[in-house]
Amino acid sequence: MSTPLDEPIRVLVIDDEKFLAETISESLSRSGYECTLAHSGKEGMKIFENESFDIVLTDLRLGDLDGLMILRKIDPKKSGVEVIVITGDGDKKTVMEAWKEGAAKYLEKPLDLAQLRAVVDSCAEKARLARINRELQKRLDEKFGYEGVIGISPKMNEVINRLKAFANTKATVLIFGENGTGKELAAKALHVNSPRKAKPFVAMNCAALNDNLLDDEMFGHEPGAFTGADKLRKGRFEYANGGTLFLDEIGDMPLNLQAKLLRVLENSEVSRIGSNEVIKIDVRLVAATNRNLEAMIAEGKFRQDLYFRLKVGTVRLPALRERKEDIPLLCAHFIKEMNQRHGCHVKGISEEVKKAFTIYNWPGNVRELRNLIESMVVQDHDGILGKDDVQDFDSLMGSAIGNSVSVGADHLIGRPMSEVERYYMERALDLTEGKREEAARMLGIGERTLYRMIQDWKLQDKIKDALARADGDISKAAEILEMKPDALEKKLKKLGQRAEEE
């Protein structure tokens, strides 16, 4: 079974000199490239828009279209297509412009065919690497995620299965999740796996605009609709026609706009502000919120009918602290992404940082992890992300660790200090899997001090058990412990206990 990696490199040759274009094509075809010819800029762009190419080779001076305009339309930095420009003498300034627009290489006329093949071979190698990266990402998605929604935890498996179930339908979907959990990424995954994937994906944040601006953004306006409205403006629903509209933070939408949104969902039509004209639309709506909409309904702040209309399908994204087993996979994904973005060569993360990441509660969720990884990648100096690759790492993670150790400690309020100390010691040992050195560092004490405390508490437990078995009789308890009674008395005093308290 063939894969994209087995297919020949496809080259689009755009040149209005027919003989030159055919010569280039014949030379490259003999080297195993699959070539397509276009004898004008417009023809080349039409072919490019309808087919997939790895390399485009274009003359900078064409009769109908400027070569720089072709470059801008191809947008190599975004599309990943390798563009080689051909130039005549005296075009150095234009070549510099082409570099800025993302051209990979340039060739001067008259062409040397050996040099042509060498340049194309160089670009083809980059194109093959790009194919490999795309294929690996596809396989990573197939195994560990869904269009960038990554995870192997049970909670993320459930999320991915629900996204797959809803993607191919027309159903509105409501995504719940804290800030930073990846709600827009989930919405995009729904879109690109739907029949609407070739149409627009339009996103807007309902919390970022006031009532009037939100109304205008969603529905647009006619000229003269209000002061300053001198031109017709389409709304997001119109721009998303045929595709998907993602409304983030839907819980922040005011009630009057909730009513308008409900009518759009029921009738599939909108009207611009200042117009009575009804515009038919075909838009799939995906909404998201970090709020408890049912509580808002009870308070009269969210419409129940809209809520039921939105939640035909629901997806709940877990907080990162609820799926910590996904952190190593997410770290690997973000390191790869940031290496490509910043031209870095980070290979992995130190064990010390891995442990800190696992303990940390990540209040900013996946977004916080991604931003931290980016910061560490650009500051890295040895290929392994360590605590020295981020400013104030100990302060950041130390407070986080302190917060983690404190989780569930409310019951200790008003308890004796010895009981509080023991709780924190046991919690730290639990978080560090019994490693005394790490637990001591987490607690801010010396390892010897921690060892002494552990021994004291072990002895305290033995004494309590012996006193309980001896019904509080020190002599009998001492016999059970194989100690002299006066020695037991001294131990009790040292440990802050008295027989009558037992």
C-alpha positions in Angstrom: 0.0 0.0 0.0 1.6 3.3 -1.1 1.7 6.4 1.1 2.4 10.0 0.4 6.0 9.3 1.1 6.2 7.0 -1.9 4.8 9.5 -4.4 7.1 11.4 -6.8 7.9 15.1 -6.1 5.5 17.3 -8.0 6.8 20.4 -9.8 4.8 23.2 -11.3 6.8 25.1 -14.0 5.4 28.6 -14.8 7.1 30.4 -17.8 5.7 32.2 -20.8 8.7 31.1 -22.9 7.3 27.8 -24.1 10.6 26.4 -25.3 12.3 27.1 -21.9 9.4 25.7 -19.9 9.5 22.4 -22.0 13.3 22.2 -21.7 13.0 22.5 -17.9 10.2 19.9 -17.7 12.1 17.4 -19.9 15.3 17.7 -17.8 13.5 17.3 -14.5 11.3 14.5 -15.7 14.4 12.5 -16.6 15.5 12.9 -13.0 12.2 11.4 -11.7 10.2 14.5 -11.0 6.5 14.8 -12.0 6.2 18.1 -13.9 3.2 20.2 -14.9 3.6 23.2 -17.3 1.8 26.6 -17.3 2.6 29.1 -20.0 1.2 32.1 -18.1 0.9 33.4 -14.6 -2.9 33.1 -14.5 -2.8 29.6 -15.9 -0.2 28.6 -13.3 -2.3 30.0 -10.5 -5.4 28.2 -11.7 -3.5 24.9 -11.8 -1.9 25.6 -8.4 -5.3 26.2 -6.8 -6.7 22.9 -8.0 -3.8 20.6 -7.6 -1.1 19.8 -5.0 2.6 20.6 -5.6 5.8 20.3 -3.7 7.9 22.8 -5.8 6.9 25.7 -8.0 9.5 27.1 -10.4 8.4 30.4 -11.9 9.9 33.2 -14.0 9.8 36.6 -12.1 8.9 38.4 -15.3 5.7 37.1 -17.0 3.5 38.9 -19.5 0.3 38.7 -17.5 1.2 38.3 -13.8 4.2 39.6 -11.8 6.3 36.8 -10.3 6.2 38.5 -6.9 2.4 38.4 -7.1 2.5 34.7 -7.7 4.8 34.3 -4.7 2.4 36.1 -2.5 -0.5 34.0 -3.7 1.5 30.8 -3.1 2.6 32.1 0.3 5.5 29.7 0.8 5.9 30.4 4.5 2.3 29.3 5.1 1.8 26.7 2.4 5.2 25.0 2.8 5.7 24.9 -1.0 9.3 25.4 -2.1 9.4 28.2 -4.7 12.3 28.7 -7.1 12.4 31.9 -9.1 14.1 32.5 -12.4 15.5 35.9 -13.2 17.2 37.7 -16.0 20.2 40.0 -15.6 19.6 43.2 -13.6 16.8 41.8 -11.4 18.8 41.8 -8.1 16.3 44.1 -6.4 13.4 41.9 -7.4 15.3 38.9 -6.2 15.7 40.5 -2.8 11.9 41.1 -2.7 11.4 37.5 -3.7 13.5 36.4 -0.7 11.4 38.4 1.6 8.2 36.8 0.2 9.6 33.3 0.9 11.4 32.2 -2.2 13.7 29.2 -1.5 16.2 29.6 -4.4 16.8 31.6 -7.5 18.3 30.8 -10.9 19.7 33.2 -13.5 19.2 33.1 -17.2 20.6 31.6 -19.3 19.8 28.4 -17.3 22.5 25.8 -16.6 20.5 22.5 -16.6 23.0 20.8 -14.2 22.6 23.7 -11.8 18.9 23.6 -12.2 18.7 19.9 -11.2 21.0 20.6 -8.2 18.8 23.4 -7.0 15.6 21.4 -7.5 17.2 18.4 -5.8 18.0 20.6 -2.8 14.4 21.9 -2.6 13.0 18.4 -3.2 14.9 17.1 -0.1 13.2 19.8 2.0 9.9 18.9 0.5 10.4 15.2 1.4 11.2 16.2 5.0 8.0 18.2 5.1 6.1 15.2 3.8 7.7 13.0 6.5 6.7 15.6 9.2 3.1 15.7 7.9 2.9 11.9 7.8 4.4 11.5 11.3 1.9 14.1 12.6 -0.9 12.2 10.9 0.2 9.0 12.5 0.7 10.7 15.9 -2.9 12.0 15.6 -4.2 8.5 14.6 -2.5 7.0 17.6 -2.5 9.7 20.2 -5.0 12.3 19.2 -7.3 13.9 16.7 -6.2 16.9 14.6 -3.9 18.4 17.3 -6.2 17.4 20.2 -3.6 15.1 21.9 -3.9 12.7 24.7 -3.8 9.0 25.8 -5.6 9.4 29.1 -9.1 7.8 29.5 -10.6 11.3 29.7 -9.0 12.5 26.4 -9.9 9.2 24.7 -13.5 10.0 25.5 -13.1 13.6 24.2 -11.6 12.3 20.9 -14.3 9.7 20.5 -17.0 12.3 20.9 -15.4 14.7 18.5 -15.2 11.9 15.9 -18.8 11.1 16.5 -20.0 14.7 16.0 -17.6 15.7 13.2 -19.5 14.3 10.2 -22.9 15.6 11.4 -24.6 19.0 11.1 -25.3 19.1 14.9 -24.5 22.2 16.9 -21.9 21.3 19.6 -21.3 22.9 22.9 -17.8 22.5 24.4 -17.2 22.9 28.1 -13.8 23.5 29.7 -11.6 25.8 31.7 -9.6 28.5 30.1 -6.6 27.0 28.3 -7.9 23.5 27.8 -8.1 23.8 24.0 -11.7 24.6 23.2 -10.9 26.3 19.9 -8.6 23.5 18.9 -11.4 21.0 19.5 -13.8 23.2 17.4 -11.3 23.2 14.6 -10.9 19.4 14.8 -14.7 19.2 14.3 -14.5 21.5 11.3 -11.6 19.9 9.4 -13.1 16.5 9.7 -16.6 17.6 8.5 -18.0 17.9 5.0 -17.5 21.7 5.5 -13.7 21.5 5.8 -13.1 23.3 2.5 -15.2 26.2 3.6 -14.4 28.9 6.2 -13.8 28.3 9.9 -14.6 31.6 11.6 -13.9 32.2 15.4 -14.9 35.0 17.7 -14.7 35.5 21.4 -18.0 36.8 22.9 -16.2 38.0 26.1 -13.9 40.3 24.2 -16.5 42.8 22.9 -19.2 44.9 24.4 -22.9 44.4 23.5 -23.0 46.8 20.5 -19.7 45.6 19.0 -20.7 41.9 19.5 -23.9 42.5 17.6 -22.1 44.2 14.8 -19.4 41.5 14.6 -22.0 38.7 14.4 -24.5 40.3 12.0 -22.7 43.2 10.2 -24.4 46.5 9.3 -25.7 48.5 6.4 -24.3 52.0 5.5 -25.8 54.6 7.8 -27.0 52.1 10.4 -25.4 54.1 13.1 -22.9 56.9 13.5 -19.6 56.0 11.7 -21.2 53.2 9.7 -20.3 54.6 6.3 -19.7 51.3 4.5 -21.5 47.9 4.3 -20.0 45.4 6.6 -20.7 41.7 6.6 -21.0 39.8 9.9 -19.2 36.7 11.0 -22.3 34.5 10.1 -22.0 35.7 6.5 -18.2 35.1 6.4 -18.7 31.6 7.8 -21.4 30.7 5.2 -21.0 27.1 4.2 -18.5 26.5 7.0 -18.3 26.6 10.7 -18.7 29.5 13.2 -17.1 29.1 16.6 -18.4 31.3 19.4 -16.1 31.1 22.3 -17.2 32.1 25.8 -20.9 31.9 24.8 -21.8 32.4 28.5 -20.7 36.1 28.3 -23.2 36.8 25.5 -26.0 39.3 26.7 -29.6 38.1 26.8 -30.7 40.3 23.9 -28.1 38.8 21.6 -28.9 35.3 22.9 -32.5 35.8 21.5 -31.1 36.9 18.1 -28.7 33.9 18.0 -31.6 31.5 18.8 -33.6 32.9 15.8 -30.6 32.3 13.6 -30.3 28.7 14.7 -34.0 28.1 14.2 -34.4 29.9 10.8 -30.9 29.8 9.2 -31.1 33.4 8.3 -29.6 36.7 9.5 -30.3 40.4 8.9 -27.6 43.1 9.1 -28.0 46.0 11.5 -30.0 48.7 9.8 -31.6 46.4 7.3 -34.8 44.3 7.0 -33.4 42.2 4.3 -33.2 38.5 5.2 -30.0 36.7 4.2 -30.2 32.9 4.1 -27.1 31.2 5.6 -25.8 27.6 5.9 -23.5 27.7 9.0 -22.7 25.0 11.5 -22.4 26.5 15.0 -19.9 25.3 17.6 -19.9 27.2 21.0 -17.8 26.9 24.0 -17.8 28.1 27.6 -15.9 27.9 30.9 -19.1 28.7 32.9 -21.8 26.7 34.5 -24.7 27.5 32.0 -27.3 25.6 34.0 -26.5 27.8 37.1 -26.8 30.8 34.9 -30.2 29.6 33.6 -31.4 29.4 37.2 -30.1 32.9 37.8 -31.9 34.2 34.7 -28.6 35.0 32.9 -28.8 32.5 30.1 -31.7 31.4 28.0 -32.8 27.8 28.6 -34.2 27.4 25.0 -30.8 28.5 23.6 -29.0 26.2 25.9 -30.9 23.2 24.7 -30.5 24.3 21.1 -26.7 24.5 21.5 -26.1 21.3 23.4 -27.3 18.8 20.7 -23.8 17.5 21.1 -21.6 18.2 24.1 -17.8 17.8 24.7 -16.2 18.3 28.1 -12.5 19.0 28.0 -10.7 18.0 31.2 -8.3 20.3 33.0 -4.6 19.4 32.6 -4.4 18.5 36.3 -7.0 15.8 35.6 -4.9 14.1 32.9 -1.3 14.4 34.0 -0.4 11.2 32.2 -0.7 13.2 28.9 2.0 15.7 30.0 5.0 13.8 28.5 3.2 13.5 25.2 2.2 17.1 25.1 5.7 18.2 26.0 7.1 16.2 23.1 4.5 17.7 20.7 5.2 21.3 21.9 9.0 20.8 21.7 8.7 19.6 18.1 6.4 22.6 17.3 8.8 25.1 18.9 11.9 23.6 17.4 10.3 24.1 13.9 9.1 27.6 14.8 12.3 29.0 16.3 14.9 26.8 14.4 16.0 25.1 17.7 17.2 21.6 18.4 15.9 20.6 21.8 15.8 16.8 22.2 14.0 16.4 25.5 13.4 17.4 29.1 15.4 16.7 32.3 14.1 14.3 34.9 14.0 17.1 37.4 11.7 19.2 35.2 9.5 16.2 34.3 8.8 15.6 38.0 8.1 19.2 38.7 5.7 19.3 35.7 3.9 16.2 37.0 3.5 17.8 40.5 2.4 21.2 39.3 -1.4 21.8 39.0 -1.3 23.9 35.8 -4.0 26.5 36.5 -3.5 27.8 33.0 -3.9 24.2 31.6 -2.5 23.2 28.2 -2.0 26.8 27.1 0.3 27.5 30.1 2.3 24.3 29.4 2.7 25.3 25.7 3.8 28.8 26.6 6.3 27.6 29.2 7.8 25.0 26.8 8.2 27.8 24.2 10.0 30.0 26.7 12.3 27.2 27.7 13.1 26.1 24.1 14.2 29.6 23.1 16.4 29.9 26.2 17.8 26.4 26.0 21.6 26.0 25.7 22.3 22.3 25.7 19.4 20.5 24.0 17.8 19.3 27.2 15.2 21.5 28.9 16.3 22.0 32.5 15.3 24.3 35.4 18.0 26.8 34.2 16.1 27.3 30.9 13.4 29.4 32.5 13.7 32.4 34.8 12.7 31.8 38.5 11.9 28.1 37.8 12.3 27.2 41.5 10.0 30.1 42.5 7.4 29.1 39.9 7.5 25.3 40.6 8.2 25.7 44.3 4.9 27.6 44.8 3.2 25.0 42.6 4.7 22.2 44.6 3.7 23.9 47.8 0.1 24.2 46.5 0.2 20.5 45.5 1.3 19.4 48.9 -1.4 21.6 50.5 -4.2 20.0 48.5 -6.8 18.4 51.0 -5.2 20.0 54.1 -8.3 22.0 55.2 -9.1 19.3 57.9 -5.9 20.3 59.7 -7.1 23.7 60.7 -7.0 23.9 64.5 -5.0 20.6 64.9 -1.8 20.3 66.9 1.4 21.4 65.1 2.8 17.9 65.3 -0.2 16.5 63.4 0.1 19.2 60.7 3.9 18.5 60.3 3.2 14.8 59.9 0.5 15.4 57.3 2.9 17.5 55.1 5.7 15.1 55.5 3.6 12.1 54.4 2.1 14.1 51.6 5.6 15.1 50.3 6.9 11.5 50.5 3.8 10.3 48.6 4.3 12.9 45.9 8.0 12.0 45.5 7.4 8.2 45.7 9.3 7.9 49.0 12.4 9.7 47.9 13.6 11.5 51.0 16.0 13.9 49.3 13.3 15.2 47.0 10.7 15.3 49.8 13.0 17.3 52.0 13.7 19.8 49.3 10.0 20.1 48.6 9.4 20.8 52.3 12.3 23.2 52.6 14.1 21.2 55.3 17.3 19.1 55.4 17.3 15.4 54.6 18.7 14.6 58.0 15.9 16.5 59.7 13.3 14.7 57.7 14.9 11.3 58.5 14.9 12.2 62.2 11.2 13.2 62.0 10.3 9.9 60.2 12.1 7.9 62.9 10.4 9.9 65.7 6.9 9.3 64.2 7.6 5.6 63.7 8.6 5.3 67.4 5.6 7.4 68.4 3.3 4.9 66.5 4.9 2.0 68.3 4.5 3.6 71.7 0.8 4.5 71.0 0.2 0.9 70.0 1.9 -0.5 73.1 0.0 1.9 75.4 -3.3 0.9 73.8 -2.5 -2.8 74.3 -1.5 -2.1 77.9 -4.6 0.0 78.7 -2.4 3.0 79.5 -0.1 1.1 81.9 3.4 2.4 81.4 5.1 -0.6 83.0 3.1 -3.1 80.8 3.8 -0.9 77.7 7.5 -0.8 78.5 7.5 -4.6 78.7 5.8 -4.9 75.3 8.4 -2.5 73.9 11.2 -4.3 75.7 12.2 -1.0 77.4 12.6 0.1 81.0 9.6 2.1 82.3 11.8 5.2 83.1 13.2 5.1 79.6 9.7 5.0 78.1 8.8 8.0 80.3 11.7 9.9 78.9 10.7 9.0 75.3 7.2 10.2 76.0 8.4 13.5 77.3 10.8 13.9 74.4 8.0 13.2 71.9 5.6 15.6 73.6 3.3 12.9 74.9 2.1 11.9 78.3 0.7 8.6 79.4 -2.5 10.2 80.6 -3.2 11.6 77.2 -3.2 8.2 75.6 
